[in-house]
Amino acid sequence: MWQVRPLGSQDLAAVESLLQSTTLRLSTLPDNREKLAQSIDAAAQGFAGKDKLATLLFGLQDGEGALQGICGIQPYAGADEPFYSYRIDELVHASRHLGINQRQTVLYLSHELTGLTSLCSFVLGPAFRATPLFHLLSRSRLLYMAAHRHAFADELICEIQGIWDDQGQSLFWKHVGELFFGMDFITADQQCALHGKTVIAELLPAYPVYNTLLPADVQKVIARHHPATQRTIDWLQAEGMYKTRFVDPFDAGPTYRGKLERMASMQAIRMFDSINLQNSVTEHSSPWLVSQGQGADFVCMMLSGHLQDGVFHCAKSAMLDHGTPGLLLSLEVAA
Amino acid sequence: MSVIRPITEQDLGVLIHMAHESGVGFTSLPNNPELLSLKLARAVASFRGDLPPDDSHFMFVIQETADGPPVGVCGIEARIGQDDVFYNYRLGAVIQASKALGVYRRTPTLFLGNDLTGATEIGSLFLRAPARRNRNGSMLSKCRFLFLAAFPELFSQRVIAEMRGYSDEQGQSPFWDGLGRRFFNIEFSDADFLTGSGDKVFIAELMPKFPIYVPMLPVSAQEAIGIVHPSTEPALAMLQSEGFRRNGYVDIFDAGPTIECELDRINGIQRSRVVTVDIVDSAAGDKLGTAPRWLFSNDRFSDFRVIGSAVAQCDGTRITLSREQADRLLVENGDTVRIMTLNPEDAKNDQSTSD
């Protein structure tokens, strides 16, 4: 049975090979064994409640126990450092005297999103993206947050990967960041992995960038998402998150934002007191995400069943503890 | 021998002609009679002492004969940015450095500012083509040092000159195309016309207020920063020989450099000296058409005069002038005049007598 559970140090090799098979690159999951091990260790501290800033990492495991996906929650974007974005803003250059009125788009460095909770580190093979496993992996995080509400901010953000070419280079980086670093996007990305994203972002130019000074094709990629992220965008929008005027300072990918409590899934989450394990599925059954456990013991899976008087009736599963309460999220909710 | 005097109301017609001839790129002589008339009126009032010193704009004309028509003009703005806001870019730098990352990058950056507000500007120099001879251009340019030396209390110690920036044969400015034009789609020649029309401040207010990272500009625009127009190179070289240096500021439209010198350190002022006049009827006058090596000026404000002379018959603190020279300078026996060699290198060889 497929399930989502916290990653542990035993998953290091599996995480590494999963990352190698994906075209996406994530600064929270560096392509570096040592750094990766540190991230997983930090997550373990987070699950244990010993590090409130640590990015929590979850793994999607198939019936054979093989790792098929990863997702994460950064409770406090930027952790103990500023979280950098560019805010797309506008200035009107106008002269009554000359009859000129022109809107100018300007990118301002911003720390406004610092401290919000970030949905991050999402990795799922293309073959699974159009299946219910996408929901199991994506939304398991909402169940975790609902079960540990105090550990997260009231608002969520999700940074979406911007436009990269086939070589993994970003046109936006080439015309902005690279001017100040003298290193291409891939190299900068590696540096992010080694030193953390903030260390790099701190070197970005502090003054605003006038869009009009960028070549037309660069202007076009600002706030555009990578086609591979379409499924995630559809989901975020269905949950009620909206596209902000903030973009990633590296590749200009868009950032989505929304109130945690207002997310469609959060509003649909129900509690159950116990589980009634049955031998067969009843006719009232519908698909649910079911989660139990705190911290490192958290587990989330997809089951068919029904909720009645605080009892969740479902088919037998070795992973669930029928005596303990948990949370339910109907997959029939729009999102 | 040419004579330089303050501009008067009667010079409007000639001034309009000169503005027409000066063409695009010469914004201090707008091709607009109404604006020129205002400019002229301000200069006349300045020489009368009717304006507060900070608002004064002095304009001088040169004529090749005692009563001939003006053939050139130049000016001194006592304090720039008092009336209109004076904008320019300071070419500075932003450093991105990280030891951990092994990054150290210097990014040249243009900072918009009004830093030069209150400085004295020498400018508006135009000489009609037929009169570009006998060092008339040099005289026009350097006569201003004599006025600054005579009335330093009216001026800032910070004396600047804005040099016309680079534009190609078609009048296209690569800097404008790479920056200003991105903000309003106006041809450089039109923007230039607007600024000459007294609307410079309006255009300036439309320019980007945040610093501009130079590497974000097209290469052609980057390369034009601080480059003077080929026709301005001689003027730049001449002012440099007088002690003017680039001060890191450039024009916001064409990125032409601003040069600057402390008033007291202007070479021409340092090598000038005040001497007492002895008029001798038989003193050697200059032959018509000879190039001057000296400038003499009187010490009068409203009736300021400068003449050129091939020789200076000078003995210590006294100078011998011909009657004709004295008349042109409006001086009598016992008056003082300020004398200055036209070229700095001439000062090294002698001062005093003749040649």
Boltz contact constraints between the chains, C-beta under 6 A:
constraints:
  - contact:
      token1: [A, 93]
      token2: [B, 183]
      max_distance: 6.0
  - contact:
      token1: [A, 93]
      token2: [B, 206]
      max_distance: 6.0
  - contact:
      token1: [A, 95]
      token2: [B, 202]
      max_distance: 6.0
  - contact:
      token1: [A, 95]
      token2: [B, 206]
      max_distance: 6.0
  - contact:
      token1: [A, 97]
      token2: [B, 202]
      max_distance: 6.0
  - contact:
      token1: [A, 98]
      token2: [B, 202]
      max_distance: 6.0
  - contact:
      token1: [A, 100]
      token2: [B, 184]
      max_distance: 6.0
  - contact:
      token1: [A, 179]
      token2: [B, 215]
      max_distance: 6.0
  - contact:
      token1: [A, 180]
      token2: [B, 96]
      max_distance: 6.0
  - contact:
      token1: [A, 180]
      token2: [B, 105]
      max_distance: 6.0
  - contact:
      token1: [A, 180]
      token2: [B, 107]
      max_distance: 6.0
  - contact:
      token1: [A, 181]
      token2: [B, 103]
      max_distance: 6.0
  - contact:
      token1: [A, 182]
      token2: [B, 105]
      max_distance: 6.0
  - contact:
      token1: [A, 191]
      token2: [B, 101]
      max_distance: 6.0
  - contact:
      token1: [A, 195]
      token2: [B, 100]
      max_distance: 6.0
  - contact:
      token1: [A, 203]
      token2: [B, 96]
      max_distance: 6.0
  - contact:
      token1: [A, 203]
      token2: [B, 98]
      max_distance: 6.0
  - contact:
      token1: [A, 205]
      token2: [B, 213]
      max_distance: 6.0
  - contact:
      token1: [A, 207]
      token2: [B, 210]
      max_distance: 6.0
  - contact:
      token1: [A, 207]
      token2: [B, 211]
      max_distance: 6.0
  - contact:
      token1: [A, 208]
      token2: [B, 210]
      max_distance: 6.0
  - contact:
      token1: [A, 210]
      token2: [B, 208]
      max_distance: 6.0
  - contact:
      token1: [A, 212]
      token2: [B, 182]
      max_distance: 6.0
  - contact:
      token1: [A, 213]
      token2: [B, 182]
      max_distance: 6.0
  - contact:
      token1: [A, 213]
      token2: [B, 216]
      max_distance: 6.0
